[in-house]
């Protein structure tokens, strides 16, 4: 086993404490085309960065470097092209084309290249949905395998693990697609007051703690499908050094990320629908209070995404205009929650709460204390501004590595959070309801709201009139 790089658990490279952006070097200045400042790698040519990724008999790149480079390199070069270049350089440097291989040397190099390929497949499995990627991987292992029987076994384990991971991920994607299709058929604005057979949330789940836990289930399930690369691919622009095409000429590979944002929107509308639906003011107030309790429990769990969706749903105009309903609600608890999610100071209060939850997660003894589900659209916005805020390349054509360390820190933290096992028991009935209960369109919500509490001014009256004719066919 000598010369085998030490393996860390896949999370330790991401956690804020385990993620050390300090890719040390003995001296300042330049080293093999890499520019360092205060011991940190700040910039380099793409070639030098690729070279820095490649293991040798006595060198293995730092875990933090591997993650950062594999994450950000796709802005400059497609993964299959990168892997192809890595393999070619290994073949050259280790003389894997020689008719007679230097076995002793390859036994030192073998475990390291296997380790690199393992880390790549574990962290960015979606890259390997491409045949070309699997081809390069097999070719590499076939070249070193004659030197050690164990390499064949290692390759089979690696491919099995990868297939399993991809199967789970695509199964999850199919499930989400099925649900979404079923939902869109039901997005019909309702025809007058819905009949009493329409199930409502309180008949499915009347306990706010249980609902908060089931929402957390849905969140973690959906998060588990998002690959770290989707954050980068969401913002792919043209690379200035390659004017011909954007790096990902195929469709942007961000489907899981988009599905997750859709889920957030669905939850907002579901909350608003459940509040506007009941005919009686007392029932509407009861639903509002129920959701306030659910939101509060989401906050305690660390599920900020569901929390924000619930608050957004309650703040939609069709809901917030129901003055008589709100007058029956004990609103103190709601104001506390709203204050937590207040956007002022760039969401200062929320960010403080998130840091608290992240800290709790690091020292957690149970899975329950580990849960951190960030308010997702804000996370994307932060990454977007980080990406827009500074260039990918410096004027001399070098890759701006400093920027990508910051990117890797933000995405890496998220990867740690999405790996938490959900500690709550799943209730299929409630989860099915969350995904399939019919929800009103925006017009449907306004109509339901006006039917519940009459319009207060001319603008509302006109809107009510036109909605009644378009949706209900009444004049």
N, C-alpha and C positions, 0 to 999 in steps of 0.2 A: 504493500500500500504506500510505499514511500513516494513523496512527490505529489500525493493526492491532495488537491486543494481542500481546505476545510469547508464543509457545507454548513450553511446556516439554515435555520428553518426559513421557509419562504417569506415569513412575515418580518423577521428581524431586520431585513434590509430596508423595510419601508417605514417601520415605526419611527416617529420623530426622534426617539432616543437612539435607535439602532441605525438610523439613516445618517451617515456622516458624509456631508458633502465635501469634506476635506480629503481630496485625493492627493495624498502627501507626495512630496518629492524632496530629494535631499537639498536641492538648491533652488534659488529663485531663477527667473528668466526662462530660457528655452531648453527643452529636452526632447530630442527626437521630433521637432516640429510642434511640440506642445508648449503653450505659453502659461506659466504659473505666476500667481501673485499671492503673497502671504501663504504660500504652501497650497493654494487652491488652483486647480486647473481652470483657466478663464477662457481660453480660446485656442483654436488649432485649425489646421486645414482638415477637410473631410478625410483625406488619405491618412493623415497622422492619427486621427481619432479611430479609424478602422484598424490601423496597425496596433493601437493601444488596447483594442478589444481582443487581439489574438493571443492565445496562450502559447508559451514555448515550454521547453523542458524545465526551465527554472523560473517561469513567470506566470502568474495568473491574475487577471484584472480584478480590482475590488468590486465587490457585489454592488455597491452604490453606483459605480461607474457603469457596470453592465446594464443596470436598469435604466439609468439616465440616458445612455447612448441608444439602447434599443428603442426606448420611448421616443426620443427626439429625432433619431436619424431618418425616420420615415418622412420627415419634411424635405429631405434632400435626395433620398434614394429609396426605391421600393425594397421591402424586406427580402424578396427573392434575389434581388440583385446584390444586396448586402451579403446575404449568406453565400452566394456564389463567389463573391470577392474574398470573403473570409476563407472559404474552402481552398480557393486557388492559392492564396498566400500560404496557407498551412502546407499544401502539397509542395510548394516551392521551398519553403523554409525547412521543412522536415524531410525533404527529398523523398516524398512518397511515390515518386514516379520511377525511382531507381529500380533496376532489375532485381538487385538484392537489397532488402531493407535492413537498416541498422536497428536490430530488434531491441537492444538495450536502450537506445535513445527513444524509440517509439513507445516503449513501456513507461518511460517518464512522461512523455507527451500525451499519450492515449487518455489516461484518466482525466486530464485537464480539458481536452477538447470535448470529451463526453460530458463533463460537468457543465461546460458552456452551453452545449446543445440542450442539456436537460433544463438548465435555468431558462433558456429561451422558450422551450416548449411549455414549461410550467407557467411562465408569466405572460406570454403572448401566444396562447394556443391558437387564436384565430389566424395568425400568420400562416399556420400550417394547414389551413383548409385548401391551400394551393398545392397541386401535385408537384410543381417545380421545387417547392420547399422540401417536401418529403424526399424527392429525388436527390437533392444536394446532401441531405442528412444521411441517407443510406449510402451514397457514394463515398462519403467521408469515412463512415464506419467500416465499409468493405475494404478500404485501403489499409486501415490499421489492424483489422481483425486477424490477419494471418499471424500477427505477433503475439496474440493472446486470445485464447478461447473465450475468456470471460467477456470480451467486447461484444460477441454475438448476443450473449444473454442480456447484456446491458442494453443493446439496441432494441431487442424485443420488448423488454420492460418499458423502455422509453416510448416505443410506438404504441404499446398497449395502453399505457397511462394516457397518452395523447388522444387515442381514439375514444377512450372512455370519457375524457373531459369534453371533447368535441360533441360526442353523442349527447351527453347531459345538456350541454349548452344549446344544441340545436333542438332538442326535445323541449327545453324551456321556451325557446323562441316560437316553436310551433304552437305551444299551449297559449302563449300570449296572443298570437295571431288569431287563433280560433275565437278566443274570448272577444277580441276587439271587433271581429266581424259580426258576432252575435249582437254586440252592443249597438253597432251602427244602425241595424235594422230597427232598433227600438227608439232611436233618437227622434221619434215623431212627436210633434207637439201634441199635447193631449187634446181630446175632444171633450170639452166642458169638464166639470169636476169628475175626477176618476171614480169609478165605482168602488165599493168597499172591498171588492176582492183584491184590489191592488195591495200587495203586502207592503208594509212600511218598516223602516229600520227597527222600531221598538218592538215589533212583533217577532223579529228575527233575533234580536239581541237587545235586552233591556239593561244589561250591565255595562256601564261605561269602561270599567277596567278590562272586561273581556274584549270589547270592541277595539280598544287601544292596542291590546296584545295581538289581535288578528290583523289590524292594520300594519303592525310591525312585521308580522309574518309576510304580508304581501310586499312590503318595502324591501325586506332582506332578500326575498326570493327574486325580485326584479333586479335588485342591485347585483346579485351574484352573476348575472349574465353580461354585465357591462365590462368590456375589456379595457384596460388602461389606455390602449392606443386610440380608443374612440374619442378621447378628449383632444388628442392632437389632430386626428383626422377631421374633426368637426371644423377645424380652422385652417385646413390646408390651402395655401395660396400657391401661386407660381413661385418656383425657386428662381431667383434672379440669375443664377449661373446656368440655368437650363431653360432658356426662353421658350422651348418648343411645347412643353406640356406641364400641367400641374403634376405633382409627384404621384398622386393617385388618379390616373386617368379614368379608372373605372368609377363606379358610383361610390360616393363617400361611404365608408363602412361604419356607419354610426346608428344602425337600426335599433340596437338595444337602448342606446342613450335616448333616442327619440321616443321609443315605446314608454320609457320611464317618465318622460316629460308629459306624455299623453295621460298616463295614469294619474299624475298630479292634477291635471285639468279635470279629469273625470271625477276625482274625489271632491274638488271644489263644487262642481255642478251637482254631484249627488247630495252634498250637504245642503245646498240651496234648494234643491228639489224637495228633499225631505221636510224642510222648514215651510216651504210655500204650499205644500200639498194639502195639509189638513184644513177642513172647512172651519173648524172652531179655533178661536183665538187662544183659548186655554191650552189646546193640544199643540198649537204652534209654539207657544211659549215653553211647553214641556220639552219639545224636540230641541229647541235652542239650548235649554239648560242641560239636556242630555249631552249635546255636542260640546258644550263648554267643559263638562266633566271629562269627556273623552279626550279633548285637546289637552286638558291639564295633565291627564295621565300620560299622554304621548310625551309631554314635556318631561315628566319624571323619568320615563323610560329612556329618553335621549333620542326619541323619534321626532326630529324637528321638521322632517319633510311633511309627514301627515299633519302635524300641528299647524304648519303654515297653510296647508291646503284647506283645513277646517276653518281657520281664521279668514282666509280669502273668500271662502264660500259664504261665510256670515257677513262679510263686508260687501258682497255684490249688491248693487242698488236694489234689485227686486226684494232682497231680504232686509236691507238696512232701512228701506222706506216704510216698513211695517211698524209704524210708531206705537199703535195700540198694543200690538203683540209684545214689543220690547218693553212696554211699560209694566208688563206682568212678569218680566224676567229679573232675577237678582243679578244685576250686571257687574257687581264688584269683581267677581272672579274673571269675567270676560276682559275687563279693563286691565287687569294684571297681566293676562296672557298677551293682550294686544301690545302692552308696553314692552313685553319681552321681545316681540317681533317687530317693534317699531323701526321703520327704515331710516330714521334720522341718524346722522353721524355714521353713514355707511353701515347701517345695521349694528351699531355699537353694542347694544344690549344682547342681541342674538349672538354676536361673535364672542362676547364674554361667556355666555352660557355654553356655547359650543366648546370653547377652550376648557371650561370646567368639566364638561362631559368627556372630552378627549383625555383629560388628565385622569379622570376616574377610570376610564377605560384601560389606561396604562397600568394602573395599580390594582386592577380588578382581580377578584378571586373567583367570581362566578361569571358565566356567560351573560347573565342579566345585567351585570354592572359594566360589561364590555360594550354594550350597544351604543353606537353613535351613528345616527342617520342624518346627515347634514341636509339643510334646506338646499335642494339640488340645483335649482336655477341660479341661485346666488353663487354656488361653487363654479358652475359653468361660466357665469359672468366674470368671476375673479380670474379664471383661467383665460378667458377671452381677452380681458384687459391686460393681463400679463403678456399675452401673445401679441396684442396690438401695440403695446407700450414700448417694446424694444425690438430691434431688428434681429432676424435669425442669423444674418451674416454681418460681419464688420466690413468697413470700407475695403480692407485688404483681401476680402474674399474668405477670411477665416470664419469658421462656425462660432457663434457667440455662445460659448458653453456655459457661461455664468447664468444666462437666462434659463438654460435647460436644467440646471441644477435646481433652480427655484421651481420650475415646472414639475420636475420629478418629485420634489418635496411635497407639493400640493397633491399631485395624483397619487403618490406613494402612500400618503396618509389615508386617502380615500380607499385605496386597495386594502389596507389593513382593516378598515371598518367594515368593508363589504364581506370580509371573510368570517365574520362572527356567526356562529351557529345560533339559530333562533331558539331561545330557551322555553318558549311557550308552546303548549300543545295546540295543534292546529284544529280549527273547527270548520270542516269543509262547507257546512251549510252557510255560515256567515261569510266565508271567503267567496263562495259562489254568488251570494247576494251582492257583495261589494263590486264584483266584476260584471254582473249581468242585470242588476236592477235598472229599469228604464229611467233615464234622466231627461229633463226638459232641455230644449234648446234655450237660447237666451230669450227669444220671443215668448216661448212657452212659459218661462219663469216670470216674465213681466205680466203676461196675461193672468197667470195663477195669482200673482201678487195683487193685481188690480181687482180680481174677483174676490179676494180675501178682504182687502181694505181699499175702499173706493179711491179713485184718483183725487188728488188734492188741488191740482191747478189745471189750466187749459192744456198745457203741453201733455200732461199725463192723460187728460180726457181724450185728446186727439189720438194719442198712441193706443189707448184702450180700444177706442172705436175701430181703428184700422186693424188691430190684432184680432178683435172679435170677428171682423169680416174675413180676414185672410185665414185664420186658424179654425174658427167655429162656423164660418159661412153665415154668420148672423149680421143683421144690420141694426 
